[in-house]
Amino acid sequence: EHDSQAFTLLEALKDQALESLYDSYLGWALVNHSQAEVGEALRYYKRCVSDVVKDANAKAYWQGKIGIAHLKWLKGDYQGAKSDFTYVLNNILETSGGDIVTVSHAYVSMIDCLSTIGQFHEAIDYCNEAIKIIEHFSSSKNTYLADVMNRLAVAYFSIGKIEAGEACMNEAVNIYKNIFGEDHPNFANACVLFAHYYL
């Protein structure tokens, strides 16, 4: 019985150690990515995307997949990035355990990629899908929702649906204001973006 308890404890410690290791890989990838150290970022992202990591640390696995797609996008490989983001979105909900941070990050990344290449109608579809999922997994009035509403507004403005864009932008601005207050950069950025469409 003591051997069994010891084994269970060791397994738990091993799982915690692996989770921490992959969190650190992800951390290094994100730091290098933010500093435009693409080669280093890719090296650490790749350490996060094996099947072993998927079982030990689903967040690191999916963030790694998203990061690799981002790097493709930065290099101008928009179709490769879109393909990778599609894979993530088709599979992430099964294994993320409702990790709304990672799920919303995946959606926002796909929406930004589509908007960059002018595929606004598809971006709108992904925005609407993201809104449903975010509202299902979390409070309906949160920053993840506001981030998507911002992007939905931009997509609507880009195809000439001004009233729909205004409604989405108003909702995003109000969410940021209610959560952060008027002095927060997210609120200010949303206001500036909104104003941009009237210049």
N, C-alpha and C positions, 0 to 999 in steps of 0.2 A: 504493500500500500504506500509506503514512504517513497519507493522508487517511482511509483505512478505519479505521486504528487510532485516529486522533483522533476520528472520528465515534463509534466504539464507546466510547471513554473519556467523551466528552461525554454520550452516552446513559446511561451508568452514573452519572455525576455528577448528571444530571437526575433519574434515578430515586431516588437517595439524597436529593436536595434535596426532592423531592415527598414522600417517605416521612417526612422530618423535619418538613416543613410540616404534614402531616396529623397527625403525632404531637403537634405543638404545639397544633393545633386541639383534638384530643382532650383534651390536658392542661388547656387552658383550660375546656373543657366540664366536665370532672370537678371542677375546682376550684370553678367557679360552682355546679355541682350540689350539692356538699358544703356550700356556704354558703347553700343555698336561694335562689340567684339564678336563678330558673327561666328568665326571659326570655333572659339571657345564656347560660345553659347550652344552651338550645334553639338559639340562634343558632350556637354553635360545633358542636353535634352535627350540625346541618343541613349545615355545611360538610364534614362527614366522610362524608356518605351519597350522594354522586354516584357514577355508574358509573366515572368516572375514578379516584376514590379506591379503589374496589373492586379495581381492577387495580394501583394503585400501593402501597396499604397496606391489605391485607384486615383487619388487626387494627383499625385506626382506623375502617374502614367498619362492621364488625360492632359494635364498641363504640358507635359513633354510633347505630346502629339500636337497640341495647339501651337506650342512654341516652334516646332519644326515647320509647320505650315506657315506661320508668321514669317520665318526666315525666307521661305520660298517666295512669299509675297513681296518681301523687301527687295529680293533680287530680281523682281519683275516676272517671276514664274506664276502668273495669276491663275492659270488653269490647274497647275500642280497644287497650289495653295487651296483653290476651291475644291479640288478632289479630296485633299486631306481633311479639310474642314467638314466636307460632306460625310466622310467616313466617321469622323468624331461624332457628329450630330446624329448619325444613324445608330450609333452604338453606346453613347455615353450614359444614357438614362438607365440602361440595364445594370451598369456596374458602379455608377457614381454614388448610389445610396441617397439620392436627393441632395447632393452637394450643390446648392444653388449658386455658389460663387463660381465654381468651375463650369457648370452648365451655362450660366449667363455669359461667362467669358467666351465660351465656345460660340454661342450665338452672336454676340457682339463682333467677334472676329470674322465670322462668316459674312455678316451684314456689311461690315466695313470693306471687306474684300470685294463683295458684289458691287457696292456703291463705287468703289475705285474704278471698276471696269465698266461702269455705266449700266449695270443690270439691276435697275431700280425696282422693276416689278417683282423680280425674284427676291430682292432685299426686303420688299414689303411683305411678301409671303413669310419669310423667315422672321421678320419682326413680329408678325401676328402670332406665329407659332411660339416664339419666345415668350410673348406676353402671357399666353395661356399657361405655359409651363411654370413661369415665375409665379404667377398668381396661384397655381396649384400647390407649389412647394413652399411658399412663403407668404408673408403679409403682402396684400395687394398694393400697398403704397410704400415702396422701398426704393432705394437708389438704383437697384438693378433694373427695376421697371422703368424708372426715369431715364436711365441710360439708353434703353431700347426705344422708349417713346421719342427721345431726342433724334435717334437715327431714323425712326419711322417718319418723323416730321420732315427731316432733310430729304428722304426718298420721295415723299409726297410733293414737297416743293419742287424737286428736280423734274417731276413729270407734269408739273402745272396744276396739281391739286392743292391749291393754296388754302382753302378752308379746312380741309382735312389736316394739312400740315400745321396750320395755326392751332387747331384743337389739340393735336398731339404735343406741340411745343408748349402750349399753355399748361397742359397737365404735367409735363416734365418740370417746368419752371416751378409750379406750385409744390410738387413733391420735394424738390431740392430745398425750396424755401421752408417748408414745414419741418423737414428733417434737420437741415443744417443751419437755417437762418440766413439772413440777407448778406452776411459778411463772408460767407464761405465761397471759395473759388468755383465750386461746381455750380452754385446758383448764379454767380457772376458770368461764368462761361456760357451757361444756357441763355441768359439774357442777351449777351453779346451775339450769340448765334442767331437768336430770334430777331434781333435788331438788324442783323446783316441782310435779311430778306426784305427789308423795307428801304434799303439804301439805293 
